[in-house]
Amino acid sequence: MLARSLSILILVVAAAGMAAAQTVHTPEKGSPERKAILDALRIPVERELKQKIVFAADHFNVAG
């Protein structure tokens, strides 16, 4: 039981450390990264709304 609790504690601390180490940046308008992210969202949103959409993202931050 102690070994299991210790293992869980180590995993939680490691995950928190990795999450804290990520930086946030804003992809430039027209960049391949920004286009790929918005295109990945576009398909399920268009399917849900049953119409073509255009994203107007005023604030766009990416972690990682």
CHARMM internal coordinates of N, CA and C (Angstrom, degrees):
IC EDIT
DIST 1 N 1 CA 1.4455
DIST 1 CA 1 C 1.5236
ANGL 1 N 1 CA 1 C 110.40
DIST 1 C 2 N 1.3263
ANGL 1 CA 1 C 2 N 117.27
DIHE 1 N 1 CA 1 C 2 N -41.45
DIST 2 N 2 CA 1.4598
ANGL 1 C 2 N 2 CA 121.24
DIHE 1 CA 1 C 2 N 2 CA 178.87
DIST 2 CA 2 C 1.5247
ANGL 2 N 2 CA 2 C 110.50
DIHE 1 C 2 N 2 CA 2 C -64.27
DIST 2 C 3 N 1.3236
ANGL 2 CA 2 C 3 N 116.61
DIHE 2 N 2 CA 2 C 3 N -40.68
DIST 3 N 3 CA 1.4649
ANGL 2 C 3 N 3 CA 120.34
DIHE 2 CA 2 C 3 N 3 CA 179.97
DIST 3 CA 3 C 1.5258
ANGL 3 N 3 CA 3 C 110.67
DIHE 2 C 3 N 3 CA 3 C -64.18
DIST 3 C 4 N 1.3183
ANGL 3 CA 3 C 4 N 116.55
DIHE 3 N 3 CA 3 C 4 N -39.77
DIST 4 N 4 CA 1.4665
ANGL 3 C 4 N 4 CA 120.81
DIHE 3 CA 3 C 4 N 4 CA 179.52
DIST 4 CA 4 C 1.5311
ANGL 4 N 4 CA 4 C 110.27
DIHE 3 C 4 N 4 CA 4 C -65.94
DIST 4 C 5 N 1.3217
ANGL 4 CA 4 C 5 N 117.11
DIHE 4 N 4 CA 4 C 5 N -45.34
DIST 5 N 5 CA 1.4647
ANGL 4 C 5 N 5 CA 120.93
DIHE 4 CA 4 C 5 N 5 CA 179.03
DIST 5 CA 5 C 1.5243
ANGL 5 N 5 CA 5 C 110.90
DIHE 4 C 5 N 5 CA 5 C -62.12
DIST 5 C 6 N 1.3144
ANGL 5 CA 5 C 6 N 116.61
DIHE 5 N 5 CA 5 C 6 N -40.88
DIST 6 N 6 CA 1.4576
ANGL 5 C 6 N 6 CA 121.10
DIHE 5 CA 5 C 6 N 6 CA 178.96
DIST 6 CA 6 C 1.5263
ANGL 6 N 6 CA 6 C 110.80
DIHE 5 C 6 N 6 CA 6 C -65.50
DIST 6 C 7 N 1.3217
ANGL 6 CA 6 C 7 N 117.10
DIHE 6 N 6 CA 6 C 7 N -40.37
DIST 7 N 7 CA 1.4656
ANGL 6 C 7 N 7 CA 121.27
DIHE 6 CA 6 C 7 N 7 CA 178.08
DIST 7 CA 7 C 1.5210
ANGL 7 N 7 CA 7 C 111.13
DIHE 6 C 7 N 7 CA 7 C -62.70
DIST 7 C 8 N 1.3161
ANGL 7 CA 7 C 8 N 116.68
DIHE 7 N 7 CA 7 C 8 N -43.36
DIST 8 N 8 CA 1.4657
ANGL 7 C 8 N 8 CA 120.88
DIHE 7 CA 7 C 8 N 8 CA 179.22
DIST 8 CA 8 C 1.5228
ANGL 8 N 8 CA 8 C 110.07
DIHE 7 C 8 N 8 CA 8 C -64.32
DIST 8 C 9 N 1.3170
ANGL 8 CA 8 C 9 N 117.25
DIHE 8 N 8 CA 8 C 9 N -42.87
DIST 9 N 9 CA 1.4609
ANGL 8 C 9 N 9 CA 121.14
DIHE 8 CA 8 C 9 N 9 CA 178.68
DIST 9 CA 9 C 1.5254
ANGL 9 N 9 CA 9 C 110.97
DIHE 8 C 9 N 9 CA 9 C -60.63
DIST 9 C 10 N 1.3074
ANGL 9 CA 9 C 10 N 117.65
DIHE 9 N 9 CA 9 C 10 N -43.20
DIST 10 N 10 CA 1.4661
ANGL 9 C 10 N 10 CA 121.69
DIHE 9 CA 9 C 10 N 10 CA 179.42
DIST 10 CA 10 C 1.5256
ANGL 10 N 10 CA 10 C 110.59
DIHE 9 C 10 N 10 CA 10 C -63.16
DIST 10 C 11 N 1.3263
ANGL 10 CA 10 C 11 N 117.37
DIHE 10 N 10 CA 10 C 11 N -42.45
DIST 11 N 11 CA 1.4638
ANGL 10 C 11 N 11 CA 120.93
DIHE 10 CA 10 C 11 N 11 CA 178.68
DIST 11 CA 11 C 1.5237
ANGL 11 N 11 CA 11 C 111.81
DIHE 10 C 11 N 11 CA 11 C -63.45
DIST 11 C 12 N 1.3193
ANGL 11 CA 11 C 12 N 116.75
DIHE 11 N 11 CA 11 C 12 N -41.88
DIST 12 N 12 CA 1.4677
ANGL 11 C 12 N 12 CA 120.68
DIHE 11 CA 11 C 12 N 12 CA 179.98
DIST 12 CA 12 C 1.5236
ANGL 12 N 12 CA 12 C 110.29
DIHE 11 C 12 N 12 CA 12 C -64.81
DIST 12 C 13 N 1.3096
ANGL 12 CA 12 C 13 N 117.40
DIHE 12 N 12 CA 12 C 13 N -44.28
DIST 13 N 13 CA 1.4672
ANGL 12 C 13 N 13 CA 121.13
DIHE 12 CA 12 C 13 N 13 CA 179.76
DIST 13 CA 13 C 1.5313
ANGL 13 N 13 CA 13 C 110.37
DIHE 12 C 13 N 13 CA 13 C -64.78
DIST 13 C 14 N 1.3249
ANGL 13 CA 13 C 14 N 117.47
DIHE 13 N 13 CA 13 C 14 N -41.32
DIST 14 N 14 CA 1.4642
ANGL 13 C 14 N 14 CA 120.57
DIHE 13 CA 13 C 14 N 14 CA 179.25
DIST 14 CA 14 C 1.5249
ANGL 14 N 14 CA 14 C 111.00
DIHE 13 C 14 N 14 CA 14 C -65.01
DIST 14 C 15 N 1.3249
ANGL 14 CA 14 C 15 N 117.21
DIHE 14 N 14 CA 14 C 15 N -42.51
DIST 15 N 15 CA 1.4674
ANGL 14 C 15 N 15 CA 120.89
DIHE 14 CA 14 C 15 N 15 CA 179.55
DIST 15 CA 15 C 1.5229
ANGL 15 N 15 CA 15 C 110.93
DIHE 14 C 15 N 15 CA 15 C -64.70
DIST 15 C 16 N 1.3126
ANGL 15 CA 15 C 16 N 116.96
DIHE 15 N 15 CA 15 C 16 N -40.28
DIST 16 N 16 CA 1.4665
ANGL 15 C 16 N 16 CA 120.51
DIHE 15 CA 15 C 16 N 16 CA 178.78
DIST 16 CA 16 C 1.5249
ANGL 16 N 16 CA 16 C 110.36
DIHE 15 C 16 N 16 CA 16 C -65.01
DIST 16 C 17 N 1.2995
ANGL 16 CA 16 C 17 N 116.86
DIHE 16 N 16 CA 16 C 17 N -39.36
DIST 17 N 17 CA 1.4611
ANGL 16 C 17 N 17 CA 120.79
DIHE 16 CA 16 C 17 N 17 CA 178.62
DIST 17 CA 17 C 1.5162
ANGL 17 N 17 CA 17 C 112.20
DIHE 16 C 17 N 17 CA 17 C -64.84
DIST 17 C 18 N 1.3236
ANGL 17 CA 17 C 18 N 117.39
DIHE 17 N 17 CA 17 C 18 N -40.81
DIST 18 N 18 CA 1.4622
ANGL 17 C 18 N 18 CA 120.66
DIHE 17 CA 17 C 18 N 18 CA 178.47
DIST 18 CA 18 C 1.5230
ANGL 18 N 18 CA 18 C 110.92
DIHE 17 C 18 N 18 CA 18 C -67.54
DIST 18 C 19 N 1.3139
ANGL 18 CA 18 C 19 N 117.30
DIHE 18 N 18 CA 18 C 19 N -39.31
DIST 19 N 19 CA 1.4661
ANGL 18 C 19 N 19 CA 120.78
DIHE 18 CA 18 C 19 N 19 CA 179.75
DIST 19 CA 19 C 1.5234
ANGL 19 N 19 CA 19 C 110.59
DIHE 18 C 19 N 19 CA 19 C -66.09
DIST 19 C 20 N 1.2987
ANGL 19 CA 19 C 20 N 117.34
DIHE 19 N 19 CA 19 C 20 N -38.05
DIST 20 N 20 CA 1.4632
ANGL 19 C 20 N 20 CA 121.12
DIHE 19 CA 19 C 20 N 20 CA -179.02
DIST 20 CA 20 C 1.5252
ANGL 20 N 20 CA 20 C 111.66
DIHE 19 C 20 N 20 CA 20 C -72.48
DIST 20 C 21 N 1.3215
ANGL 20 CA 20 C 21 N 117.77
DIHE 20 N 20 CA 20 C 21 N -23.37
DIST 21 N 21 CA 1.4567
ANGL 20 C 21 N 21 CA 121.67
DIHE 20 CA 20 C 21 N 21 CA -176.85
DIST 21 CA 21 C 1.5269
ANGL 21 N 21 CA 21 C 112.87
DIHE 20 C 21 N 21 CA 21 C -81.04
DIST 21 C 22 N 1.3225
ANGL 21 CA 21 C 22 N 118.33
DIHE 21 N 21 CA 21 C 22 N -12.19
DIST 22 N 22 CA 1.4557
ANGL 21 C 22 N 22 CA 120.77
DIHE 21 CA 21 C 22 N 22 CA -178.55
DIST 22 CA 22 C 1.5248
ANGL 22 N 22 CA 22 C 111.09
DIHE 21 C 22 N 22 CA 22 C -73.28
DIST 22 C 23 N 1.3114
ANGL 22 CA 22 C 23 N 114.95
DIHE 22 N 22 CA 22 C 23 N 141.88
DIST 23 N 23 CA 1.4556
ANGL 22 C 23 N 23 CA 120.30
DIHE 22 CA 22 C 23 N 23 CA 176.62
DIST 23 CA 23 C 1.5249
ANGL 23 N 23 CA 23 C 109.41
DIHE 22 C 23 N 23 CA 23 C -103.08
DIST 23 C 24 N 1.3094
ANGL 23 CA 23 C 24 N 116.29
DIHE 23 N 23 CA 23 C 24 N 159.32
DIST 24 N 24 CA 1.4573
ANGL 23 C 24 N 24 CA 121.80
DIHE 23 CA 23 C 24 N 24 CA 178.95
DIST 24 CA 24 C 1.5187
ANGL 24 N 24 CA 24 C 108.31
DIHE 23 C 24 N 24 CA 24 C -112.72
DIST 24 C 25 N 1.3302
ANGL 24 CA 24 C 25 N 116.13
DIHE 24 N 24 CA 24 C 25 N 133.81
DIST 25 N 25 CA 1.4603
ANGL 24 C 25 N 25 CA 120.14
DIHE 24 CA 24 C 25 N 25 CA 175.62
DIST 25 CA 25 C 1.5257
ANGL 25 N 25 CA 25 C 109.54
DIHE 24 C 25 N 25 CA 25 C -140.00
DIST 25 C 26 N 1.3174
ANGL 25 CA 25 C 26 N 116.30
DIHE 25 N 25 CA 25 C 26 N 164.40
DIST 26 N 26 CA 1.4582
ANGL 25 C 26 N 26 CA 122.42
DIHE 25 CA 25 C 26 N 26 CA 179.56
DIST 26 CA 26 C 1.5225
ANGL 26 N 26 CA 26 C 108.60
DIHE 25 C 26 N 26 CA 26 C -111.92
DIST 26 C 27 N 1.3422
ANGL 26 CA 26 C 27 N 117.78
DIHE 26 N 26 CA 26 C 27 N 115.41
DIST 27 N 27 CA 1.4615
ANGL 26 C 27 N 27 CA 119.26
DIHE 26 CA 26 C 27 N 27 CA 177.06
DIST 27 CA 27 C 1.5354
ANGL 27 N 27 CA 27 C 110.31
DIHE 26 C 27 N 27 CA 27 C -65.48
DIST 27 C 28 N 1.3067
ANGL 27 CA 27 C 28 N 116.52
DIHE 27 N 27 CA 27 C 28 N 140.35
DIST 28 N 28 CA 1.4661
ANGL 27 C 28 N 28 CA 121.28
DIHE 27 CA 27 C 28 N 28 CA -179.99
DIST 28 CA 28 C 1.5234
ANGL 28 N 28 CA 28 C 110.55
DIHE 27 C 28 N 28 CA 28 C -65.52
DIST 28 C 29 N 1.3325
ANGL 28 CA 28 C 29 N 116.15
DIHE 28 N 28 CA 28 C 29 N 149.00
DIST 29 N 29 CA 1.4646
ANGL 28 C 29 N 29 CA 120.42
DIHE 28 CA 28 C 29 N 29 CA 176.10
DIST 29 CA 29 C 1.5207
ANGL 29 N 29 CA 29 C 108.83
DIHE 28 C 29 N 29 CA 29 C -60.09
DIST 29 C 30 N 1.3260
ANGL 29 CA 29 C 30 N 115.75
DIHE 29 N 29 CA 29 C 30 N 133.03
DIST 30 N 30 CA 1.4566
ANGL 29 C 30 N 30 CA 121.27
DIHE 29 CA 29 C 30 N 30 CA 179.77
DIST 30 CA 30 C 1.5166
ANGL 30 N 30 CA 30 C 114.38
DIHE 29 C 30 N 30 CA 30 C 84.76
DIST 30 C 31 N 1.3413
ANGL 30 CA 30 C 31 N 118.43
DIHE 30 N 30 CA 30 C 31 N -1.65
DIST 31 N 31 CA 1.4638
ANGL 30 C 31 N 31 CA 120.47
DIHE 30 CA 30 C 31 N 31 CA -179.05
DIST 31 CA 31 C 1.5300
ANGL 31 N 31 CA 31 C 110.04
DIHE 30 C 31 N 31 CA 31 C -74.08
DIST 31 C 32 N 1.3330
ANGL 31 CA 31 C 32 N 117.42
DIHE 31 N 31 CA 31 C 32 N 152.78
DIST 32 N 32 CA 1.4648
ANGL 31 C 32 N 32 CA 120.43
DIHE 31 CA 31 C 32 N 32 CA 178.40
DIST 32 CA 32 C 1.5357
ANGL 32 N 32 CA 32 C 112.82
DIHE 31 C 32 N 32 CA 32 C -59.54
DIST 32 C 33 N 1.3400
ANGL 32 CA 32 C 33 N 117.12
DIHE 32 N 32 CA 32 C 33 N -34.85
DIST 33 N 33 CA 1.4678
ANGL 32 C 33 N 33 CA 120.55
DIHE 32 CA 32 C 33 N 33 CA 179.94
DIST 33 CA 33 C 1.5279
ANGL 33 N 33 CA 33 C 110.87
DIHE 32 C 33 N 33 CA 33 C -64.60
DIST 33 C 34 N 1.3184
ANGL 33 CA 33 C 34 N 116.06
DIHE 33 N 33 CA 33 C 34 N -47.18
DIST 34 N 34 CA 1.4713
ANGL 33 C 34 N 34 CA 120.92
DIHE 33 CA 33 C 34 N 34 CA -179.62
DIST 34 CA 34 C 1.5301
ANGL 34 N 34 CA 34 C 110.29
DIHE 33 C 34 N 34 CA 34 C -63.44
DIST 34 C 35 N 1.3327
ANGL 34 CA 34 C 35 N 116.19
DIHE 34 N 34 CA 34 C 35 N -42.92
DIST 35 N 35 CA 1.4624
ANGL 34 C 35 N 35 CA 120.82
DIHE 34 CA 34 C 35 N 35 CA 179.70
DIST 35 CA 35 C 1.5242
ANGL 35 N 35 CA 35 C 110.67
DIHE 34 C 35 N 35 CA 35 C -62.46
DIST 35 C 36 N 1.3248
ANGL 35 CA 35 C 36 N 118.08
DIHE 35 N 35 CA 35 C 36 N -42.73
DIST 36 N 36 CA 1.4644
ANGL 35 C 36 N 36 CA 121.47
DIHE 35 CA 35 C 36 N 36 CA -179.18
DIST 36 CA 36 C 1.5267
ANGL 36 N 36 CA 36 C 111.41
DIHE 35 C 36 N 36 CA 36 C -63.94
DIST 36 C 37 N 1.3226
ANGL 36 CA 36 C 37 N 117.34
DIHE 36 N 36 CA 36 C 37 N -41.44
DIST 37 N 37 CA 1.4685
ANGL 36 C 37 N 37 CA 120.99
DIHE 36 CA 36 C 37 N 37 CA -179.85
DIST 37 CA 37 C 1.5205
ANGL 37 N 37 CA 37 C 110.51
DIHE 36 C 37 N 37 CA 37 C -65.35
DIST 37 C 38 N 1.3293
ANGL 37 CA 37 C 38 N 116.78
DIHE 37 N 37 CA 37 C 38 N -47.81
DIST 38 N 38 CA 1.4639
ANGL 37 C 38 N 38 CA 119.92
DIHE 37 CA 37 C 38 N 38 CA -178.42
DIST 38 CA 38 C 1.5277
ANGL 38 N 38 CA 38 C 111.66
DIHE 37 C 38 N 38 CA 38 C -68.90
DIST 38 C 39 N 1.3361
ANGL 38 CA 38 C 39 N 117.77
DIHE 38 N 38 CA 38 C 39 N -35.18
DIST 39 N 39 CA 1.4641
ANGL 38 C 39 N 39 CA 120.08
DIHE 38 CA 38 C 39 N 39 CA 176.80
DIST 39 CA 39 C 1.5280
ANGL 39 N 39 CA 39 C 111.24
DIHE 38 C 39 N 39 CA 39 C -65.74
DIST 39 C 40 N 1.3393
ANGL 39 CA 39 C 40 N 117.30
DIHE 39 N 39 CA 39 C 40 N -34.93
DIST 40 N 40 CA 1.4671
ANGL 39 C 40 N 40 CA 120.67
DIHE 39 CA 39 C 40 N 40 CA 177.61
DIST 40 CA 40 C 1.5276
ANGL 40 N 40 CA 40 C 110.93
DIHE 39 C 40 N 40 CA 40 C -65.68
DIST 40 C 41 N 1.3203
ANGL 40 CA 40 C 41 N 117.33
DIHE 40 N 40 CA 40 C 41 N -32.98
DIST 41 N 41 CA 1.4690
ANGL 40 C 41 N 41 CA 121.48
DIHE 40 CA 40 C 41 N 41 CA 177.79
DIST 41 CA 41 C 1.5232
ANGL 41 N 41 CA 41 C 112.09
DIHE 40 C 41 N 41 CA 41 C -80.16
DIST 41 C 42 N 1.3195
ANGL 41 CA 41 C 42 N 115.90
DIHE 41 N 41 CA 41 C 42 N -30.61
DIST 42 N 42 CA 1.4601
ANGL 41 C 42 N 42 CA 121.15
DIHE 41 CA 41 C 42 N 42 CA -172.58
DIST 42 CA 42 C 1.5334
ANGL 42 N 42 CA 42 C 112.86
DIHE 41 C 42 N 42 CA 42 C -59.61
DIST 42 C 43 N 1.3157
ANGL 42 CA 42 C 43 N 118.24
DIHE 42 N 42 CA 42 C 43 N -45.39
DIST 43 N 43 CA 1.4710
ANGL 42 C 43 N 43 CA 121.55
DIHE 42 CA 42 C 43 N 43 CA -174.92
DIST 43 CA 43 C 1.5265
ANGL 43 N 43 CA 43 C 112.10
DIHE 42 C 43 N 43 CA 43 C -59.80
DIST 43 C 44 N 1.3408
ANGL 43 CA 43 C 44 N 120.14
DIHE 43 N 43 CA 43 C 44 N -53.81
DIST 44 N 44 CA 1.4744
ANGL 43 C 44 N 44 CA 117.80
DIHE 43 CA 43 C 44 N 44 CA -179.77
DIST 44 CA 44 C 1.5309
ANGL 44 N 44 CA 44 C 113.45
DIHE 43 C 44 N 44 CA 44 C -66.47
DIST 44 C 45 N 1.3324
ANGL 44 CA 44 C 45 N 117.36
DIHE 44 N 44 CA 44 C 45 N -32.34
DIST 45 N 45 CA 1.4690
ANGL 44 C 45 N 45 CA 119.56
DIHE 44 CA 44 C 45 N 45 CA 179.88
DIST 45 CA 45 C 1.5251
ANGL 45 N 45 CA 45 C 110.13
DIHE 44 C 45 N 45 CA 45 C -69.77
DIST 45 C 46 N 1.3329
ANGL 45 CA 45 C 46 N 117.67
DIHE 45 N 45 CA 45 C 46 N -44.37
DIST 46 N 46 CA 1.4629
ANGL 45 C 46 N 46 CA 120.26
DIHE 45 CA 45 C 46 N 46 CA 177.96
DIST 46 CA 46 C 1.5224
ANGL 46 N 46 CA 46 C 111.04
DIHE 45 C 46 N 46 CA 46 C -63.44
DIST 46 C 47 N 1.3193
ANGL 46 CA 46 C 47 N 116.36
DIHE 46 N 46 CA 46 C 47 N -37.46
DIST 47 N 47 CA 1.4685
ANGL 46 C 47 N 47 CA 120.05
DIHE 46 CA 46 C 47 N 47 CA 178.37
DIST 47 CA 47 C 1.5285
ANGL 47 N 47 CA 47 C 110.21
DIHE 46 C 47 N 47 CA 47 C -64.30
DIST 47 C 48 N 1.3220
ANGL 47 CA 47 C 48 N 116.90
DIHE 47 N 47 CA 47 C 48 N -41.69
DIST 48 N 48 CA 1.4669
ANGL 47 C 48 N 48 CA 121.69
DIHE 47 CA 47 C 48 N 48 CA -179.47
DIST 48 CA 48 C 1.5305
ANGL 48 N 48 CA 48 C 111.42
DIHE 47 C 48 N 48 CA 48 C -67.98
DIST 48 C 49 N 1.3228
ANGL 48 CA 48 C 49 N 116.73
DIHE 48 N 48 CA 48 C 49 N -43.12
DIST 49 N 49 CA 1.4680
ANGL 48 C 49 N 49 CA 120.97
DIHE 48 CA 48 C 49 N 49 CA -176.80
DIST 49 CA 49 C 1.5295
ANGL 49 N 49 CA 49 C 113.47
DIHE 48 C 49 N 49 CA 49 C -85.99
DIST 49 C 50 N 1.3480
ANGL 49 CA 49 C 50 N 115.79
DIHE 49 N 49 CA 49 C 50 N -14.49
DIST 50 N 50 CA 1.4638
ANGL 49 C 50 N 50 CA 122.30
DIHE 49 CA 49 C 50 N 50 CA -179.08
DIST 50 CA 50 C 1.5314
ANGL 50 N 50 CA 50 C 112.38
DIHE 49 C 50 N 50 CA 50 C 58.14
DIST 50 C 51 N 1.3309
ANGL 50 CA 50 C 51 N 115.12
DIHE 50 N 50 CA 50 C 51 N 40.42
DIST 51 N 51 CA 1.4639
ANGL 50 C 51 N 51 CA 121.12
DIHE 50 CA 50 C 51 N 51 CA 175.48
DIST 51 CA 51 C 1.5231
ANGL 51 N 51 CA 51 C 109.30
DIHE 50 C 51 N 51 CA 51 C -160.18
DIST 51 C 52 N 1.3272
ANGL 51 CA 51 C 52 N 116.33
DIHE 51 N 51 CA 51 C 52 N 159.94
DIST 52 N 52 CA 1.4604
ANGL 51 C 52 N 52 CA 121.33
DIHE 51 CA 51 C 52 N 52 CA 176.72
DIST 52 CA 52 C 1.5270
ANGL 52 N 52 CA 52 C 108.86
DIHE 51 C 52 N 52 CA 52 C -71.85
DIST 52 C 53 N 1.3372
ANGL 52 CA 52 C 53 N 116.41
DIHE 52 N 52 CA 52 C 53 N 145.63
DIST 53 N 53 CA 1.4646
ANGL 52 C 53 N 53 CA 120.58
DIHE 52 CA 52 C 53 N 53 CA -179.24
DIST 53 CA 53 C 1.5244
ANGL 53 N 53 CA 53 C 110.39
DIHE 52 C 53 N 53 CA 53 C -130.67
DIST 53 C 54 N 1.3220
ANGL 53 CA 53 C 54 N 115.41
DIHE 53 N 53 CA 53 C 54 N 158.22
DIST 54 N 54 CA 1.4625
ANGL 53 C 54 N 54 CA 123.25
DIHE 53 CA 53 C 54 N 54 CA 172.14
DIST 54 CA 54 C 1.5207
ANGL 54 N 54 CA 54 C 106.24
DIHE 53 C 54 N 54 CA 54 C -128.41
DIST 54 C 55 N 1.3352
ANGL 54 CA 54 C 55 N 116.56
DIHE 54 N 54 CA 54 C 55 N 124.98
DIST 55 N 55 CA 1.4572
ANGL 54 C 55 N 55 CA 120.54
DIHE 54 CA 54 C 55 N 55 CA 178.76
DIST 55 CA 55 C 1.5260
ANGL 55 N 55 CA 55 C 109.86
DIHE 54 C 55 N 55 CA 55 C -80.03
DIST 55 C 56 N 1.3177
ANGL 55 CA 55 C 56 N 116.59
DIHE 55 N 55 CA 55 C 56 N 135.62
DIST 56 N 56 CA 1.4629
ANGL 55 C 56 N 56 CA 123.00
DIHE 55 CA 55 C 56 N 56 CA 172.10
DIST 56 CA 56 C 1.5224
ANGL 56 N 56 CA 56 C 106.31
DIHE 55 C 56 N 56 CA 56 C -119.92
DIST 56 C 57 N 1.3351
ANGL 56 CA 56 C 57 N 115.99
DIHE 56 N 56 CA 56 C 57 N 90.30
DIST 57 N 57 CA 1.4647
ANGL 56 C 57 N 57 CA 121.53
DIHE 56 CA 56 C 57 N 57 CA -174.28
DIST 57 CA 57 C 1.5270
ANGL 57 N 57 CA 57 C 109.86
DIHE 56 C 57 N 57 CA 57 C -98.45
DIST 57 C 58 N 1.3280
ANGL 57 CA 57 C 58 N 116.31
DIHE 57 N 57 CA 57 C 58 N 104.92
DIST 58 N 58 CA 1.4631
ANGL 57 C 58 N 58 CA 120.59
DIHE 57 CA 57 C 58 N 58 CA 177.43
DIST 58 CA 58 C 1.5256
ANGL 58 N 58 CA 58 C 111.43
DIHE 57 C 58 N 58 CA 58 C -75.75
DIST 58 C 59 N 1.3195
ANGL 58 CA 58 C 59 N 116.78
DIHE 58 N 58 CA 58 C 59 N -38.26
DIST 59 N 59 CA 1.4687
ANGL 58 C 59 N 59 CA 122.75
DIHE 58 CA 58 C 59 N 59 CA 178.84
DIST 59 CA 59 C 1.5169
ANGL 59 N 59 CA 59 C 107.35
DIHE 58 C 59 N 59 CA 59 C -121.19
DIST 59 C 60 N 1.3226
ANGL 59 CA 59 C 60 N 116.55
DIHE 59 N 59 CA 59 C 60 N 125.26
DIST 60 N 60 CA 1.4594
ANGL 59 C 60 N 60 CA 120.80
DIHE 59 CA 59 C 60 N 60 CA -174.38
DIST 60 CA 60 C 1.5199
ANGL 60 N 60 CA 60 C 108.06
DIHE 59 C 60 N 60 CA 60 C -143.22
DIST 60 C 61 N 1.3192
ANGL 60 CA 60 C 61 N 117.58
DIHE 60 N 60 CA 60 C 61 N 98.63
DIST 61 N 61 CA 1.4598
ANGL 60 C 61 N 61 CA 122.39
DIHE 60 CA 60 C 61 N 61 CA 179.89
DIST 61 CA 61 C 1.5169
ANGL 61 N 61 CA 61 C 109.78
DIHE 60 C 61 N 61 CA 61 C -114.18
DIST 61 C 62 N 1.3182
ANGL 61 CA 61 C 62 N 116.17
DIHE 61 N 61 CA 61 C 62 N 141.96
DIST 62 N 62 CA 1.4542
ANGL 61 C 62 N 62 CA 123.07
DIHE 61 CA 61 C 62 N 62 CA -179.19
DIST 62 CA 62 C 1.5226
ANGL 62 N 62 CA 62 C 108.20
DIHE 61 C 62 N 62 CA 62 C -125.28
DIST 62 C 63 N 1.3227
ANGL 62 CA 62 C 63 N 116.59
DIHE 62 N 62 CA 62 C 63 N 130.83
DIST 63 N 63 CA 1.4661
ANGL 62 C 63 N 63 CA 121.22
DIHE 62 CA 62 C 63 N 63 CA 176.93
DIST 63 CA 63 C 1.5192
ANGL 63 N 63 CA 63 C 108.84
DIHE 62 C 63 N 63 CA 63 C -97.90
DIST 63 C 64 N 1.3236
ANGL 63 CA 63 C 64 N 115.79
DIHE 63 N 63 CA 63 C 64 N 137.91
DIST 64 N 64 CA 1.4511
ANGL 63 C 64 N 64 CA 118.89
DIHE 63 CA 63 C 64 N 64 CA 175.14
DIST 64 CA 64 C 1.4879
ANGL 64 N 64 CA 64 C 113.54
DIHE 63 C 64 N 64 CA 64 C 129.78
END
COOR INIT
IC SEED 1 N 1 CA 1 C
IC BUILD
